[in-house]
Amino acid sequence: MTTILLTGKTGQVGWELQRSLAPLGNVVALGRAEMDHANPDSIRAEMRRVKPGLVVNAAGFTTVDKAESDPELVARVNAVAPGILAEEAKRLGAPLIHYSTDYVYDGAQDRPYLESDAPNPLNTYGRSKLAGERAIQAAAGSHLILRTSWVYSARGNNFVLAILRLAREKPTLAVVNDQFGSPSWARALASATAGLLRDLERVRAHSGIYHLSAAGHTSRFEFAQSIVRLMKEISGQSAGWAEIKPVTTAGYPALPARRPRRLVTDKSSVKRVFGIEMPGWEAQLRSFLTDLAAGSP
Ligand SMILES: NC(=O)c1ccc[n+]([C@@H]2O[C@H](COP(=O)([O-])OP(=O)(O)OC[C@H]3O[C@@H](n4cnc5c(N)ncnc54)[C@H](OP(=O)(O)O)[C@@H]3O)[C@@H](O)[C@H]2O)c1
């Protein structure tokens, strides 16, 4: 049975991966206490102790605005650590699966991004994730770099939980209508990842960068409206919700990190090579909210 080393076990995606990877092997799930990604020695020591046959890296510094004030730590975790994981994985002959982001793009392109389009990150987080991708490529072992988008789950800080909370606290909520992306439920992402990993020979034969996020795209404003509309319907509580109002990014208080405007990605490559396609963002949102309302873990 393959030993699968999974990092970031306390994160949105890592948490879900513990369950979805279980049928594929013996999952050794690590948190910061076992493997500190800011410390290269800790990464090397743990990789050499566990000797995995497959590595899935779901750890990362993900707080986009906070990243602006600590670029050195962000670089260690998002840029240096993936490179060390890749070197160690290569020594063991283990494929490395790594999550990256559509924040590697500047969002200025009007047609959907292909994986081959030139990246141009606008903020520290995006630059660090791009450097992490390049470090993995430089190690030249077998790898999949999965660029995902707007992840949410029942744990952690994310847009969906923030809207659900604020929409009960305030009479109106202003949400930007000029930023677009593909909101992805961590559970659907973990399940799609497990689908990719069912055939490790195919993974070895098709190393590279792939977009992997919900089908379709939406604006933050339309997404927030959908969160409230679906939650009203699912919970049966139709009163006491904020009205969601559109605002432009320019009309919104400035945040420390610049955001890309239009993150519309073409996901046909992961479908063509691996036969994997994530459900549409609205179907994922409905499943997530149904689960949340039912109080499922
Ligand atoms: N969230 C999004 O919207 C989004 C979008 C696109 C791509 N991604 C990418 O998808 C991946 C997973 O994201 P996520 O949303 O699941 O992130 P998350 O919920 O913030 O989880 C991040 C994980 O990384 C761990 N971590 C952070 N610093 C660490 C360190 N120095 N050493 C060891 N572990 C450390 C955290 O551990 P602690 O619990 O101890 O902090 C946590 O388990 C990341 O690579 C992220 O860049 C996320």
The ligand as a Gaussian input file, in Angstrom:
#p B3LYP/6-31G(d) Opt

LIG

0 1
 N       -7.978000      29.494000       0.225000
 C       -8.058000      29.846000      -1.050000
 O       -8.948000      30.615000      -1.460000
 C       -7.059000      29.314000      -2.055000
 C       -7.171000      29.720000      -3.388000
 C       -6.258000      29.243000      -4.306000
 C       -5.250000      28.388000      -3.899000
 N       -5.151000      28.005000      -2.604000
 C       -4.055000      27.117000      -2.215000
 O       -4.586000      25.889000      -1.762000
 C       -3.788000      25.355000      -0.704000
 C       -4.653000      25.016000       0.493000
 O       -5.343000      26.198000       0.892000
 P       -6.356000      26.218000       2.119000
 O       -7.428000      27.156000       1.782000
 O       -6.663000      24.824000       2.544000
 O       -5.417000      26.913000       3.199000
 P       -5.629000      27.064000       4.793000
 O       -6.978000      26.636000       5.196000
 O       -5.136000      28.423000       5.141000
 O       -4.601000      25.989000       5.371000
 C       -3.230000      26.192000       5.267000
 C       -2.525000      25.060000       5.948000
 O       -1.119000      25.329000       5.852000
 C       -0.578000      25.180000       7.158000
 N        0.614000      26.010000       7.349000
 C        0.735000      27.360000       7.257000
 N        1.992000      27.724000       7.565000
 C        2.680000      26.582000       7.861000
 C        4.007000      26.291000       8.266000
 N        4.923000      27.252000       8.434000
 N        4.331000      25.003000       8.465000
 C        3.431000      24.005000       8.325000
 N        2.166000      24.210000       7.960000
 C        1.786000      25.486000       7.728000
 C       -1.683000      25.598000       8.108000
 O       -1.388000      25.111000       9.394000
 P       -1.932000      25.872000      10.722000
 O       -3.352000      25.394000      10.875000
 O       -1.013000      25.385000      11.790000
 O       -1.824000      27.345000      10.450000
 C       -2.866000      24.910000       7.444000
 O       -2.909000      23.543000       7.752000
 C       -2.696000      26.396000      -0.441000
 O       -1.533000      26.034000      -1.137000
 C       -3.259000      27.673000      -1.049000
 O       -2.237000      28.553000      -1.472000
 C       -6.048000      28.435000      -1.666000

